[in-house]
Amino acid sequence: MENMKTYYRYVEQEDSCYKQLATLEQCQNAVFDHIYRYGEIFDKLTAEQVLLAVHQQEDKVRLELLHVRLEKASLAFALRPNQMEAD
């Protein structure tokens, strides 16, 4: 029973990571869109720094997602009925 709670927690964490990634992508798209529309009022270096910061955050979330998916897959394997009988 505790393993199932842990599994569902991993599902929630995975969903949260995907939501964060979607948000970060929208942030990048908003910067690109504003540059396209109002490029003459933007400082290119500052815009690049903002995009790099968003990209770094995206890398962190992707790494977190990788760990969550690994733990979830390992737990799912352990929860398989034939695995439980083998123990």
N, C-alpha and C positions, 0 to 999 in steps of 0.2 A: 504494500500500500504506500509506504514511504517512497519507494522507487517511482511510482506513478506520479506522486506529487512533484518529485524532482523532475521527471520527464515533462510535465505540464509547465513547470517553471522554465525549463529550457525552451519550450515552445513560445512562451510569452517573451522571453529574452530575445529569441530569434525574430519574432514579430517586431519587437521594439527596435532592433538593429535595422531591419528593413525600412521601418518608418523613418528612422534617423537618416538613412542613406537617401531616401526619397526627398527628405527635407533639404539635405545638403545639395542634392542635384538641383532642386528648385532654386536654392540660393545662388548657385553658379549660373544657372540660366537667367536669373534676374539681373545679375551683374552684366552678363553678356548682352542682354536685351537693352539695358540702360546705356551701355557703351554704344551699341548700335544706334539708339535713338538720340543720345545726347553726348556723343563722343567728344565734342569740342570742350565740354566743361569738366571732363574727367582727367585726372592725372593718371597717366598710364602706369607708372610705377606703383602708385598706391593701389590701383585696381588689381595689378598683378599680385601684390602682397596680400590683398584680401582673398583673391582666388587661391593662392598658395596655402593660406591659413585654412580655408575651407577644405582644400584637398588633403592637408595633413590630418584634419579631423576625420575626413572620409577614410583615410588609411587606418586610423585608430579604430573606427567603427568596424571596418572590414576585418581587421585582426580579431576584434572581439567576437564578431560573427563567426569567424573561422573556428575559434575555440569553443563557442557555444554549440556549433553544429557537430564538431568532433565529439564533445561530451554527450550530446543528444544521441548521436549515432551509436556510440559505444553502449550507452544505457539501453537503447532500443534493442541492440543485439542481446544484451544480458536479459532483457525482459521477454524474449521470444519463448514461447511455450516449450519447445524442445530443449532450449538452454536451461530452463528452470528445472526440467526433469533430470537433466544430466548432472546437476549439482547435488 
